[in-house]
Amino acid sequence: MQRVWVVVLSVWAMLAIVAVLAWSSRPPAALPAPSSQTMVVKGPGGKQRLVVLKAPTHATTATSAAVTRG
């Protein structure tokens, strides 16, 4: 019976450690909204048109947020 209590306590201790580690980590940062720019362009025949230019997306070398503590 003593072994059963040791197993139960060790499982609860492991779950407590996992819970503390899960709640202590920071959530991932939200991505900023892409900005766009609107321009008025004169086309053939002098017609004016609104053109929406989207910001180009670019890749970074970081695959995840690095946690630095110091």
Rosetta blueprint (number, residue, H / E / L):
1 M L
2 Q H
3 R H
4 V H
5 W H
6 V H
7 V H
8 V H
9 L H
10 S H
11 V H
12 W H
13 A H
14 M H
15 L H
16 A H
17 I H
18 V H
19 A H
20 V H
21 L H
22 A H
23 W H
24 S H
25 S L
26 R L
27 P L
28 P L
29 A L
30 A L
31 L L
32 P L
33 A L
34 P L
35 S L
36 S E
37 Q E
38 T E
39 M E
40 V E
41 V E
42 K E
43 G L
44 P H
45 G H
46 G H
47 K L
48 Q E
49 R E
50 L E
51 V E
52 V E
53 L E
54 K E
55 A L
56 P L
57 T L
58 H L
59 A L
60 T L
61 T L
62 A L
63 T L
64 S L
65 A L
66 A L
67 V L
68 T L
69 R L
70 G L
